[in-house]
Amino acid sequence: MNRFERHPQPAVEAELEYRDGEYRVRKAGAFVRCAVTGEAIPLEELRYWSVDRQEAYSGPEARMKLLRAGRRS
């Protein structure tokens, strides 16, 4: 191995600020975690989040599960 060989970097969790229709990266990373399931969501696949709660969801099913459980907003 020499100094020019790349070492694989472990996936790091990103920190985001969720806004209406977009998000701002506070800390660079490869993924965020779903607030309901804990599943890792790659940033390029992130489509669902709550601006009010500042949390991400793996899909509409996760958000509906949250609403059915009684957590609103």
C-alpha positions, 0 to 999 in steps of 0.5 A: 500500500502506498500513500496514493491508494485510497482507503474506503471511508465509512459512511457518516451520518449527515446533519441537515436543516429541513426547509420547505422543498429543500434541505441545508447540509449542516454537517456533510455525510452520506445518509440521515436516519428515519425518525420512525424506523431508524433506517439509514436513508441515503441523501440522494434518496431523501424525499420525505421530511418534516420542517416543523419537527426537523426529522426525516422519514424513509417514505410516506408509510413511515410518516403515516405510522407516526401520525397514527401513533398520535404524534402530530405536526 
